[in-house]
Amino acid sequence: MAIIEPAFWQSEEWQKLQAEALRIQPVCEVCGTAEDLVVRLGNMNFRRREAGLPLDSHFCRVICNSCLRERQMATLVGARQ
């Protein structure tokens, strides 16, 4: 999977991508809350970046911080088993 350069996360491109993703999906994809949302780039966008294609807000994932933490913990627990 492509590594995204650190400067990207501060770029205007990422700011616009996040805004568009939130316009398309204004709630958490897991629990439906509209609070404390985070936009994740999404696996398809990593693949697009590798292929030299532009990123697409439709492939971003919108999730609240609470659900994100739960997923990350489940991944950590699964990796340890």
C-alpha positions in Angstrom: 0.0 0.0 0.0 1.3 3.5 -0.8 2.7 5.6 1.9 1.2 9.1 2.0 3.7 11.8 2.6 3.2 13.6 5.9 2.7 17.0 4.2 -0.4 15.7 2.5 -2.4 15.6 5.8 -1.9 19.4 6.1 -2.6 20.1 2.4 -5.5 22.0 0.8 -6.1 18.8 -1.2 -6.8 16.8 2.0 -8.9 19.7 3.5 -11.1 19.7 0.3 -11.3 15.9 0.2 -12.5 15.8 3.9 -15.1 18.5 3.4 -16.5 16.7 0.3 -16.5 13.4 2.1 -18.4 14.9 5.0 -20.9 16.5 2.6 -21.5 13.1 1.0 -21.6 11.2 4.3 -22.4 13.5 7.2 -22.7 10.8 9.8 -20.6 7.9 11.2 -20.9 4.9 8.9 -21.0 2.6 12.0 -23.3 4.2 14.5 -24.9 7.1 12.7 -23.9 9.9 15.0 -23.0 13.3 13.5 -20.7 14.1 16.4 -16.9 13.9 16.6 -16.4 12.7 13.1 -13.1 11.7 11.4 -12.5 11.2 7.7 -10.3 8.3 6.8 -8.7 8.1 3.4 -10.0 4.6 2.7 -8.2 1.6 1.1 -9.4 2.4 -2.4 -7.8 5.8 -2.3 -4.5 4.3 -1.2 -4.7 2.0 -4.3 -5.6 5.0 -6.5 -2.6 6.9 -5.1 -0.3 3.9 -5.9 -1.7 3.9 -9.5 -1.1 7.6 -9.9 -4.9 8.3 -10.0 -6.5 11.3 -8.2 -8.1 10.7 -4.8 -11.9 10.5 -4.7 -14.0 11.6 -1.7 -16.5 8.9 -2.5 -13.9 6.3 -1.3 -13.2 8.1 2.0 -14.7 6.6 5.1 -16.4 8.7 7.7 -16.4 7.4 11.3 -16.8 8.9 14.7 -13.8 8.8 17.1 -15.6 6.4 19.4 -16.2 3.8 16.7 -12.7 4.3 15.4 -11.2 3.5 18.8 -13.4 0.4 19.1 -12.3 -0.8 15.7 -8.6 -0.1 16.5 -8.9 -2.0 19.8 -10.6 -5.0 18.1 -7.8 -5.0 15.5 -5.1 -4.9 18.2 -6.8 -7.7 20.2 -7.2 -9.8 17.0 -3.5 -9.3 16.1 -2.4 -10.6 19.5 -4.4 -13.8 19.3 
